[in-house]
Amino acid sequence: MRNVLVLLCVFVSVAVLFGGCVHRVKPDAGEEAVLVMKPMIFGAGGVDSDPVRTGAVWAVFTTDEVIVDMKPQQHEVKFDDLMSSDGVPLDFDSVIRLRVLDSVELIRTFGPEWYEQNVRMEFMNRVRQAVRKHGLNETAIDTTAIDAIDDEVSVAMATYLEQAKLPVELIGVTVGKANPPDSVKSQRIATAAEQQRALTEGQRKLAEDARKNAEDSRANADNAYRNKMSLDQAQFIQLEQLKMLHDVCGHGHCTFLVGQMGQGVAPVVNVANLGEVSKKESPAK
């Protein structure tokens, strides 16, 4: 019995000692664990050349693991008061998408903070340089420069990653639409309203000019007709009156009131008679 207790104590002691000296390394799907060995007394430290990709391994307490996401990663950078070429401060949202190609080389050469220390600042500088080449209208109003900025920054970052020997692939760069200050927005709205008002006034003037030209053309045609018929102005006016009488009274719908000695002839339209005539003229059903 005594020997059994001794063996049990030894077993528990070894288990506790073993449990305190090792830990389990188990990366998730799409991740790799890079083991960094830091021996206290014996052995050489450094980064293990074989990352942990699937399953789990046991590592001693002097070995740390760095989890590296091997899936495409998206890093966002927000710019405040980024100056355009015409001196307007703009706010931008930008995104760079990267994928790690070699987790061991990345951690061995650039460390766990590889993005913050080696990519972020370079990306920000490239975006600033590209935006400064374009004005407010191009970047915030009609956005014609956004694609050009994306292309320029993409080429620059791909070249930088290759020259820096970062084992990282550039998937893409996206720079969002610029957001100007509220004061600039208000000015743009006021300018657009003035432009629309000027356009409306211009259209109204064109309509008035067209109407005036039509009236002038009609007057010229009347004068040409009067001259051809050798009529003076009074005769022409009398002829026009006769035309109007013909149009109105041609169907016998007028009553003429004749003054003494034939003076003061004036046609009067009899509305009631018009209704009766229209009934008489209507075909029988």
CYANA upper distance limits for C-alpha pairs under 8 A (distance plus 0.5 A):
  1 MET  CA      5 LEU  CA      6.96
  2 ARG  CA      6 VAL  CA      6.87
  3 ASN  CA      7 LEU  CA      6.73
  4 VAL  CA      8 LEU  CA      6.63
  5 LEU  CA      9 CYS  CA      6.69
  6 VAL  CA     10 VAL  CA      6.76
  7 LEU  CA     11 PHE  CA      6.62
  8 LEU  CA     12 VAL  CA      6.68
  9 CYS  CA     13 SER  CA      6.58
 10 VAL  CA     14 VAL  CA      6.66
 11 PHE  CA     15 ALA  CA      6.63
 12 VAL  CA     16 VAL  CA      6.61
 13 SER  CA     17 LEU  CA      6.54
 14 VAL  CA     18 PHE  CA      6.31
 15 ALA  CA     19 GLY  CA      6.34
 16 VAL  CA     20 GLY  CA      6.61
 17 LEU  CA     21 CYS  CA      6.78
 18 PHE  CA     22 VAL  CA      6.87
 19 GLY  CA     23 HIS  CA      7.79
 20 GLY  CA     61 PHE  CA      7.92
 21 CYS  CA     60 VAL  CA      5.97
 21 CYS  CA     61 PHE  CA      5.47
 22 VAL  CA     58 TRP  CA      6.80
 22 VAL  CA     59 ALA  CA      5.77
 22 VAL  CA     60 VAL  CA      4.54
 22 VAL  CA     61 PHE  CA      5.51
 23 HIS  CA     58 TRP  CA      6.09
 23 HIS  CA     59 ALA  CA      5.92
 23 HIS  CA     60 VAL  CA      6.75
 23 HIS  CA     61 PHE  CA      6.96
 24 ARG  CA     56 ALA  CA      7.20
 24 ARG  CA     57 VAL  CA      6.30
 24 ARG  CA     58 TRP  CA      5.09
 24 ARG  CA     59 ALA  CA      6.75
 25 VAL  CA     33 ALA  CA      8.00
 25 VAL  CA     52 VAL  CA      8.44
 25 VAL  CA     56 ALA  CA      5.95
 25 VAL  CA     57 VAL  CA      5.77
 25 VAL  CA     58 TRP  CA      6.55
 25 VAL  CA     59 ALA  CA      7.41
 25 VAL  CA     65 GLU  CA      7.74
 26 LYS  CA     33 ALA  CA      8.09
 26 LYS  CA     52 VAL  CA      8.15
 26 LYS  CA     54 THR  CA      7.92
 26 LYS  CA     55 GLY  CA      6.65
 26 LYS  CA     56 ALA  CA      4.87
 26 LYS  CA     57 VAL  CA      7.20
 27 PRO  CA     31 GLU  CA      6.24
 27 PRO  CA     32 GLU  CA      6.42
 27 PRO  CA     33 ALA  CA      6.38
 27 PRO  CA     52 VAL  CA      7.67
 27 PRO  CA     53 ARG  CA      7.32
 27 PRO  CA     54 THR  CA      7.34
 27 PRO  CA     55 GLY  CA      8.02
 27 PRO  CA     56 ALA  CA      7.85
 27 PRO  CA     67 ILE  CA      7.37
 28 ASP  CA     32 GLU  CA      8.23
 28 ASP  CA     54 THR  CA      8.25
 29 ALA  CA     54 THR  CA      8.04
 30 GLY  CA     69 ASP  CA      6.86
 30 GLY  CA     70 MET  CA      6.08
 30 GLY  CA     71 LYS  CA      6.36
 31 GLU  CA     53 ARG  CA      7.26
 31 GLU  CA     67 ILE  CA      7.12
 31 GLU  CA     68 VAL  CA      6.11
 31 GLU  CA     69 ASP  CA      5.10
 31 GLU  CA     70 MET  CA      5.81
 31 GLU  CA     71 LYS  CA      7.91
 32 GLU  CA     51 PRO  CA      6.64
 32 GLU  CA     52 VAL  CA      6.06
 32 GLU  CA     53 ARG  CA      5.30
 32 GLU  CA     54 THR  CA      8.31
 32 GLU  CA     67 ILE  CA      6.30
 32 GLU  CA     68 VAL  CA      5.75
 32 GLU  CA     69 ASP  CA      7.10
 32 GLU  CA     70 MET  CA      7.35
 32 GLU  CA    103 SER  CA      7.57
 33 ALA  CA     51 PRO  CA      6.01
 33 ALA  CA     52 VAL  CA      5.37
 33 ALA  CA     53 ARG  CA      7.11
 33 ALA  CA     65 GLU  CA      6.36
 33 ALA  CA     66 VAL  CA      5.96
 33 ALA  CA     67 ILE  CA      5.02
 33 ALA  CA     68 VAL  CA      6.64
 34 VAL  CA     47 VAL  CA      7.68
 34 VAL  CA     48 ASP  CA      7.34
 34 VAL  CA     50 ASP  CA      8.03
 34 VAL  CA     51 PRO  CA      5.33
 34 VAL  CA     52 VAL  CA      6.98
 34 VAL  CA     65 GLU  CA      5.92
 34 VAL  CA     66 VAL  CA      5.56
 34 VAL  CA     67 ILE  CA      6.91
 34 VAL  CA     68 VAL  CA      7.85
 34 VAL  CA    103 SER  CA      7.47
 34 VAL  CA    104 VAL  CA      6.53
 34 VAL  CA    107 ILE  CA      7.97
 35 LEU  CA     47 VAL  CA      6.37
 35 LEU  CA     48 ASP  CA      5.91
 35 LEU  CA     51 PRO  CA      7.25
 35 LEU  CA     52 VAL  CA      8.33
 35 LEU  CA     63 THR  CA      6.98
 35 LEU  CA     64 ASP  CA      6.28
 35 LEU  CA     65 GLU  CA      4.99
 35 LEU  CA     66 VAL  CA      6.98
 36 VAL  CA     45 GLY  CA      7.92
 36 VAL  CA     46 GLY  CA      6.20
 36 VAL  CA     47 VAL  CA      5.00
 36 VAL  CA     48 ASP  CA      6.75
 36 VAL  CA     63 THR  CA      6.03
 36 VAL  CA     64 ASP  CA      5.59
 36 VAL  CA     65 GLU  CA      6.42
 36 VAL  CA     66 VAL  CA      7.99
 37 MET  CA     44 ALA  CA      8.32
 37 MET  CA     45 GLY  CA      5.34
 37 MET  CA     46 GLY  CA      5.78
 37 MET  CA     47 VAL  CA      6.66
 37 MET  CA     48 ASP  CA      7.72
 37 MET  CA     62 THR  CA      6.81
 37 MET  CA     63 THR  CA      4.81
 37 MET  CA     64 ASP  CA      6.90
 38 LYS  CA     44 ALA  CA      8.25
 38 LYS  CA     45 GLY  CA      5.42
 38 LYS  CA     46 GLY  CA      7.40
 38 LYS  CA     62 THR  CA      5.70
 38 LYS  CA     63 THR  CA      6.11
 38 LYS  CA     64 ASP  CA      8.13
 39 PRO  CA     43 GLY  CA      6.64
 39 PRO  CA     44 ALA  CA      7.28
 39 PRO  CA     45 GLY  CA      6.43
 39 PRO  CA     62 THR  CA      6.10
 39 PRO  CA     63 THR  CA      7.95
 40 MET  CA     62 THR  CA      7.61
 47 VAL  CA    104 VAL  CA      7.80
 47 VAL  CA    107 ILE  CA      8.47
 47 VAL  CA    108 ARG  CA      6.67
 48 ASP  CA    104 VAL  CA      8.07
 49 SER  CA    104 VAL  CA      6.85
 50 ASP  CA    104 VAL  CA      7.93
 51 PRO  CA    103 SER  CA      8.00
 51 PRO  CA    104 VAL  CA      7.05
 52 VAL  CA     56 ALA  CA      7.95
 52 VAL  CA     57 VAL  CA      8.14
 59 ALA  CA     63 THR  CA      6.65
 66 VAL  CA    107 ILE  CA      8.44
 66 VAL  CA    112 PRO  CA      7.45
 68 VAL  CA    103 SER  CA      6.85
 69 ASP  CA     73 GLN  CA      8.21
 69 ASP  CA    100 VAL  CA      7.99
 70 MET  CA     99 ARG  CA      6.89
 70 MET  CA    100 VAL  CA      5.97
 70 MET  CA    101 LEU  CA      7.88
 70 MET  CA    103 SER  CA      8.18
 71 LYS  CA     99 ARG  CA      6.65
 71 LYS  CA    100 VAL  CA      7.95
 72 PRO  CA     97 ARG  CA      7.12
 72 PRO  CA     98 LEU  CA      6.08
 72 PRO  CA     99 ARG  CA      5.02
 72 PRO  CA    100 VAL  CA      8.05
 72 PRO  CA    171 ILE  CA      8.39
 73 GLN  CA     97 ARG  CA      6.04
 73 GLN  CA     98 LEU  CA      5.72
 73 GLN  CA     99 ARG  CA      6.53
 74 GLN  CA     95 VAL  CA      7.15
 74 GLN  CA     96 ILE  CA      6.39
 74 GLN  CA     97 ARG  CA      4.98
 74 GLN  CA     98 LEU  CA      7.03
 75 HIS  CA     95 VAL  CA      6.17
 75 HIS  CA     96 ILE  CA      5.92
 75 HIS  CA     97 ARG  CA      6.83
 76 GLU  CA     93 ASP  CA      7.81
 76 GLU  CA     94 SER  CA      6.33
 76 GLU  CA     95 VAL  CA      5.00
 76 GLU  CA     96 ILE  CA      7.10
 77 VAL  CA     93 ASP  CA      6.67
 77 VAL  CA     94 SER  CA      5.79
 77 VAL  CA     95 VAL  CA      6.70
 77 VAL  CA    124 MET  CA      8.06
 78 LYS  CA     91 ASP  CA      8.05
 78 LYS  CA     92 PHE  CA      6.35
 78 LYS  CA     93 ASP  CA      5.15
 78 LYS  CA     94 SER  CA      6.70
 79 PHE  CA     90 LEU  CA      8.46
 79 PHE  CA     91 ASP  CA      5.96
 79 PHE  CA     92 PHE  CA      5.43
 79 PHE  CA     93 ASP  CA      6.80
 79 PHE  CA     94 SER  CA      8.36
 80 ASP  CA     89 PRO  CA      8.31
 80 ASP  CA     90 LEU  CA      7.05
 80 ASP  CA     91 ASP  CA      5.11
 80 ASP  CA     92 PHE  CA      7.16
 81 ASP  CA     89 PRO  CA      4.83
 81 ASP  CA     90 LEU  CA      5.29
 81 ASP  CA     91 ASP  CA      5.98
 82 LEU  CA     89 PRO  CA      5.70
 82 LEU  CA     90 LEU  CA      5.42
 82 LEU  CA     91 ASP  CA      6.66
 82 LEU  CA     92 PHE  CA      8.02
 82 LEU  CA    128 ARG  CA      7.44
 82 LEU  CA    131 VAL  CA      8.32
 83 MET  CA     87 GLY  CA      6.06
 83 MET  CA     88 VAL  CA      6.00
 83 MET  CA     89 PRO  CA      5.03
 83 MET  CA     90 LEU  CA      6.56
 83 MET  CA    131 VAL  CA      8.08
 83 MET  CA    132 ARG  CA      6.71
 84 SER  CA     88 VAL  CA      5.91
 84 SER  CA     89 PRO  CA      6.98
 84 SER  CA     90 LEU  CA      7.49
 84 SER  CA    131 VAL  CA      6.55
 84 SER  CA    132 ARG  CA      5.18
 84 SER  CA    133 LYS  CA      7.49
 84 SER  CA    134 HIS  CA      6.43
 84 SER  CA    135 GLY  CA      5.71
 84 SER  CA    136 LEU  CA      6.74
 85 SER  CA    131 VAL  CA      8.12
 85 SER  CA    132 ARG  CA      5.35
 85 SER  CA    133 LYS  CA      5.97
 85 SER  CA    134 HIS  CA      5.70
 85 SER  CA    135 GLY  CA      5.35
 85 SER  CA    136 LEU  CA      8.13
 86 ASP  CA    134 HIS  CA      8.31
 86 ASP  CA    135 GLY  CA      5.88
 86 ASP  CA    136 LEU  CA      7.35
 88 VAL  CA    135 GLY  CA      8.45
 88 VAL  CA    136 LEU  CA      7.15
 88 VAL  CA    180 PRO  CA      7.93
 89 PRO  CA    180 PRO  CA      7.05
 89 PRO  CA    181 PRO  CA      7.63
 90 LEU  CA    178 ALA  CA      6.41
 90 LEU  CA    179 ASN  CA      6.07
 90 LEU  CA    180 PRO  CA      5.29
 90 LEU  CA    181 PRO  CA      7.41
 91 ASP  CA    178 ALA  CA      6.15
 91 ASP  CA    179 ASN  CA      5.48
 91 ASP  CA    180 PRO  CA      6.90
 92 PHE  CA    175 VAL  CA      7.67
 92 PHE  CA    176 GLY  CA      6.66
 92 PHE  CA    177 LYS  CA      7.18
 92 PHE  CA    178 ALA  CA      5.61
 92 PHE  CA    179 ASN  CA      6.99
 93 ASP  CA    175 VAL  CA      6.68
 93 ASP  CA    176 GLY  CA      5.76
 93 ASP  CA    177 LYS  CA      8.07
 93 ASP  CA    178 ALA  CA      8.29
 94 SER  CA    173 VAL  CA      8.04
 94 SER  CA    174 THR  CA      6.15
 94 SER  CA    175 VAL  CA      4.82
 94 SER  CA    176 GLY  CA      6.30
 95 VAL  CA    173 VAL  CA      6.29
 95 VAL  CA    174 THR  CA      5.66
 95 VAL  CA    175 VAL  CA      6.94
 96 ILE  CA    170 LEU  CA      8.36
 96 ILE  CA    171 ILE  CA      8.28
 96 ILE  CA    172 GLY  CA      6.53
 96 ILE  CA    173 VAL  CA      5.11
 96 ILE  CA    174 THR  CA      7.04
 97 ARG  CA    170 LEU  CA      6.80
 97 ARG  CA    171 ILE  CA      5.78
 97 ARG  CA    172 GLY  CA      5.83
 97 ARG  CA    173 VAL  CA      6.89
 98 LEU  CA    168 VAL  CA      7.05
 98 LEU  CA    169 GLU  CA      6.11
 98 LEU  CA    170 LEU  CA      5.32
 98 LEU  CA    171 ILE  CA      5.94
 98 LEU  CA    172 GLY  CA      7.90
 99 ARG  CA    168 VAL  CA      6.11
 99 ARG  CA    169 GLU  CA      5.60
 99 ARG  CA    170 LEU  CA      7.18
 99 ARG  CA    171 ILE  CA      7.56
100 VAL  CA    106 LEU  CA      8.43
100 VAL  CA    167 PRO  CA      6.78
100 VAL  CA    168 VAL  CA      5.00
100 VAL  CA    169 GLU  CA      6.81
101 LEU  CA    167 PRO  CA      5.88
101 LEU  CA    168 VAL  CA      5.87
101 LEU  CA    169 GLU  CA      7.19
102 ASP  CA    106 LEU  CA      6.60
102 ASP  CA    167 PRO  CA      6.14
102 ASP  CA    168 VAL  CA      7.98
103 SER  CA    107 ILE  CA      6.73
103 SER  CA    167 PRO  CA      8.38
104 VAL  CA    108 ARG  CA      6.44
105 GLU  CA    109 THR  CA      6.38
105 GLU  CA    110 PHE  CA      8.45
105 GLU  CA    167 PRO  CA      7.52
106 LEU  CA    110 PHE  CA      6.01
106 LEU  CA    111 GLY  CA      7.09
106 LEU  CA    114 TRP  CA      7.96
106 LEU  CA    166 LEU  CA      7.30
106 LEU  CA    167 PRO  CA      6.53
107 ILE  CA    111 GLY  CA      4.68
107 ILE  CA    112 PRO  CA      6.19
107 ILE  CA    114 TRP  CA      8.14
110 PHE  CA    114 TRP  CA      5.73
110 PHE  CA    118 ASN  CA      8.35
110 PHE  CA    166 LEU  CA      8.47
113 GLU  CA    117 GLN  CA      6.55
114 TRP  CA    118 ASN  CA      6.05
114 TRP  CA    119 VAL  CA      7.69
115 TYR  CA    119 VAL  CA      5.37
115 TYR  CA    120 ARG  CA      6.46
116 GLU  CA    120 ARG  CA      5.78
116 GLU  CA    121 MET  CA      7.96
117 GLN  CA    121 MET  CA      8.03
118 ASN  CA    122 GLU  CA      7.68
119 VAL  CA    123 PHE  CA      6.56
120 ARG  CA    124 MET  CA      6.77
121 MET  CA    125 ASN  CA      6.68
122 GLU  CA    126 ARG  CA      6.75
122 GLU  CA    157 MET  CA      8.29
123 PHE  CA    127 VAL  CA      6.81
123 PHE  CA    153 VAL  CA      8.23
123 PHE  CA    157 MET  CA      7.30
124 MET  CA    128 ARG  CA      6.76
125 ASN  CA    129 GLN  CA      6.72
126 ARG  CA    130 ALA  CA      6.74
126 ARG  CA    153 VAL  CA      6.31
126 ARG  CA    156 ALA  CA      7.60
126 ARG  CA    157 MET  CA      8.17
127 VAL  CA    131 VAL  CA      6.63
127 VAL  CA    149 ILE  CA      7.94
127 VAL  CA    153 VAL  CA      6.64
128 ARG  CA    132 ARG  CA      6.70
129 GLN  CA    133 LYS  CA      7.51
130 ALA  CA    134 HIS  CA      8.10
130 ALA  CA    149 ILE  CA      6.14
130 ALA  CA    152 GLU  CA      7.33
130 ALA  CA    153 VAL  CA      7.45
131 VAL  CA    149 ILE  CA      7.16
134 HIS  CA    138 GLU  CA      6.85
134 HIS  CA    139 THR  CA      7.38
134 HIS  CA    145 ALA  CA      7.33
135 GLY  CA    139 THR  CA      6.93
136 LEU  CA    140 ALA  CA      6.08
136 LEU  CA    141 ILE  CA      7.48
136 LEU  CA    180 PRO  CA      8.41
137 ASN  CA    141 ILE  CA      5.27
137 ASN  CA    142 ASP  CA      6.63
137 ASN  CA    143 THR  CA      7.77
138 GLU  CA    142 ASP  CA      6.14
138 GLU  CA    143 THR  CA      5.51
138 GLU  CA    144 THR  CA      5.69
138 GLU  CA    145 ALA  CA      5.66
138 GLU  CA    146 ILE  CA      8.23
139 THR  CA    143 THR  CA      5.03
139 THR  CA    144 THR  CA      7.10
139 THR  CA    145 ALA  CA      5.98
139 THR  CA    146 ILE  CA      6.60
139 THR  CA    177 LYS  CA      6.98
139 THR  CA    178 ALA  CA      6.17
140 ALA  CA    177 LYS  CA      6.44
140 ALA  CA    178 ALA  CA      5.15
140 ALA  CA    179 ASN  CA      6.65
140 ALA  CA    180 PRO  CA      7.39
143 THR  CA    177 LYS  CA      7.17
144 THR  CA    148 ALA  CA      8.24
145 ALA  CA    149 ILE  CA      6.63
146 ILE  CA    150 ASP  CA      6.71
146 ILE  CA    175 VAL  CA      7.13
146 ILE  CA    176 GLY  CA      7.82
146 ILE  CA    177 LYS  CA      7.53
147 ASP  CA    151 ASP  CA      6.69
148 ALA  CA    152 GLU  CA      6.63
149 ILE  CA    153 VAL  CA      6.58
149 ILE  CA    175 VAL  CA      7.76
150 ASP  CA    154 SER  CA      6.50
150 ASP  CA    173 VAL  CA      6.39
150 ASP  CA    174 THR  CA      6.25
150 ASP  CA    175 VAL  CA      6.56
151 ASP  CA    155 VAL  CA      6.74
151 ASP  CA    173 VAL  CA      8.42
152 GLU  CA    156 ALA  CA      6.74
153 VAL  CA    157 MET  CA      6.52
153 VAL  CA    173 VAL  CA      7.57
154 SER  CA    158 ALA  CA      6.61
154 SER  CA    170 LEU  CA      8.44
154 SER  CA    172 GLY  CA      7.03
154 SER  CA    173 VAL  CA      6.22
155 VAL  CA    159 THR  CA      6.73
156 ALA  CA    160 TYR  CA      6.70
157 MET  CA    161 LEU  CA      6.61
157 MET  CA    170 LEU  CA      8.09
158 ALA  CA    162 GLU  CA      6.82
158 ALA  CA    169 GLU  CA      8.42
158 ALA  CA    170 LEU  CA      6.64
159 THR  CA    163 GLN  CA      6.67
160 TYR  CA    164 ALA  CA      6.46
161 LEU  CA    165 LYS  CA      6.53
161 LEU  CA    166 LEU  CA      5.92
161 LEU  CA    167 PRO  CA      8.37
161 LEU  CA    168 VAL  CA      7.57
161 LEU  CA    169 GLU  CA      8.37
161 LEU  CA    170 LEU  CA      8.48
162 GLU  CA    166 LEU  CA      7.03
180 PRO  CA    184 VAL  CA      6.76
180 PRO  CA    185 LYS  CA      7.15
181 PRO  CA    185 LYS  CA      6.93
182 ASP  CA    186 SER  CA      6.70
183 SER  CA    187 GLN  CA      6.83
184 VAL  CA    188 ARG  CA      6.66
185 LYS  CA    189 ILE  CA      6.71
186 SER  CA    190 ALA  CA      6.72
187 GLN  CA    191 THR  CA      6.60
188 ARG  CA    192 ALA  CA      6.60
189 ILE  CA    193 ALA  CA      6.73
190 ALA  CA    194 GLU  CA      6.79
191 THR  CA    195 GLN  CA      6.66
192 ALA  CA    196 GLN  CA      6.65
193 ALA  CA    197 ARG  CA      6.62
194 GLU  CA    198 ALA  CA      6.62
195 GLN  CA    199 LEU  CA      6.64
196 GLN  CA    200 THR  CA      6.67
197 ARG  CA    201 GLU  CA      6.70
198 ALA  CA    202 GLY  CA      6.59
199 LEU  CA    203 GLN  CA      6.76
200 THR  CA    204 ARG  CA      6.74
201 GLU  CA    205 LYS  CA      6.67
202 GLY  CA    206 LEU  CA      6.73
203 GLN  CA    207 ALA  CA      6.83
204 ARG  CA    208 GLU  CA      6.74
205 LYS  CA    209 ASP  CA      6.52
206 LEU  CA    210 ALA  CA      6.59
207 ALA  CA    211 ARG  CA      6.72
208 GLU  CA    212 LYS  CA      6.64
209 ASP  CA    213 ASN  CA      6.57
210 ALA  CA    214 ALA  CA      6.69
211 ARG  CA    215 GLU  CA      6.75
212 LYS  CA    216 ASP  CA      6.56
213 ASN  CA    217 SER  CA      6.53
214 ALA  CA    218 ARG  CA      6.70
215 GLU  CA    219 ALA  CA      6.62
216 ASP  CA    220 ASN  CA      6.55
217 SER  CA    221 ALA  CA      6.63
218 ARG  CA    222 ASP  CA      6.69
219 ALA  CA    223 ASN  CA      6.67
220 ASN  CA    224 ALA  CA      6.59
221 ALA  CA    225 TYR  CA      6.68
222 ASP  CA    226 ARG  CA      6.61
223 ASN  CA    227 ASN  CA      6.54
224 ALA  CA    228 LYS  CA      6.63
225 TYR  CA    229 MET  CA      6.75
226 ARG  CA    230 SER  CA      6.58
226 ARG  CA    231 LEU  CA      5.73
226 ARG  CA    232 ASP  CA      7.61
226 ARG  CA    233 GLN  CA      8.31
226 ARG  CA    236 PHE  CA      6.80
227 ASN  CA    231 LEU  CA      6.71
227 ASN  CA    232 ASP  CA      8.36
231 LEU  CA    235 GLN  CA      6.16
231 LEU  CA    236 PHE  CA      6.37
232 ASP  CA    236 PHE  CA      6.68
233 GLN  CA    237 ILE  CA      6.75
234 ALA  CA    238 GLN  CA      6.75
235 GLN  CA    239 LEU  CA      6.64
236 PHE  CA    240 GLU  CA      6.79
237 ILE  CA    241 GLN  CA      6.78
238 GLN  CA    242 LEU  CA      6.81
239 LEU  CA    243 LYS  CA      6.87
240 GLU  CA    244 MET  CA      6.85
241 GLN  CA    245 LEU  CA      6.70
242 LEU  CA    246 HIS  CA      6.61
243 LYS  CA    247 ASP  CA      6.76
244 MET  CA    248 VAL  CA      6.71
245 LEU  CA    249 CYS  CA      6.04
245 LEU  CA    250 GLY  CA      7.79
245 LEU  CA    267 PRO  CA      8.45
246 HIS  CA    250 GLY  CA      5.33
248 VAL  CA    253 HIS  CA      7.95
248 VAL  CA    254 CYS  CA      8.12
249 CYS  CA    253 HIS  CA      5.84
249 CYS  CA    254 CYS  CA      5.77
249 CYS  CA    269 VAL  CA      8.42
253 HIS  CA    269 VAL  CA      6.83
253 HIS  CA    270 ASN  CA      6.97
253 HIS  CA    273 ASN  CA      7.24
253 HIS  CA    274 LEU  CA      6.36
253 HIS  CA    277 VAL  CA      8.37
254 CYS  CA    267 PRO  CA      6.57
254 CYS  CA    268 VAL  CA      6.02
254 CYS  CA    269 VAL  CA      5.03
254 CYS  CA    270 ASN  CA      6.41
255 THR  CA    267 PRO  CA      6.27
255 THR  CA    268 VAL  CA      5.64
255 THR  CA    269 VAL  CA      6.66
255 THR  CA    270 ASN  CA      7.04
256 PHE  CA    265 VAL  CA      7.14
256 PHE  CA    266 ALA  CA      6.18
256 PHE  CA    267 PRO  CA      4.95
256 PHE  CA    268 VAL  CA      6.50
257 LEU  CA    264 GLY  CA      8.25
257 LEU  CA    265 VAL  CA      6.36
257 LEU  CA    266 ALA  CA      6.11
257 LEU  CA    267 PRO  CA      7.03
257 LEU  CA    268 VAL  CA      7.94
258 VAL  CA    262 GLY  CA      6.46
258 VAL  CA    263 GLN  CA      7.07
258 VAL  CA    264 GLY  CA      6.51
258 VAL  CA    265 VAL  CA      5.19
258 VAL  CA    266 ALA  CA      7.37
259 GLY  CA    263 GLN  CA      5.35
259 GLY  CA    264 GLY  CA      5.44
259 GLY  CA    265 VAL  CA      6.72
260 GLN  CA    264 GLY  CA      8.17
270 ASN  CA    274 LEU  CA      6.78
271 VAL  CA    275 GLY  CA      7.04
272 ALA  CA    276 GLU  CA      6.93
273 ASN  CA    277 VAL  CA      6.36
274 LEU  CA    278 SER  CA      6.54
275 GLY  CA    279 LYS  CA      6.78
276 GLU  CA    280 LYS  CA      6.69
277 VAL  CA    281 GLU  CA      6.47
278 SER  CA    282 SER  CA      6.58
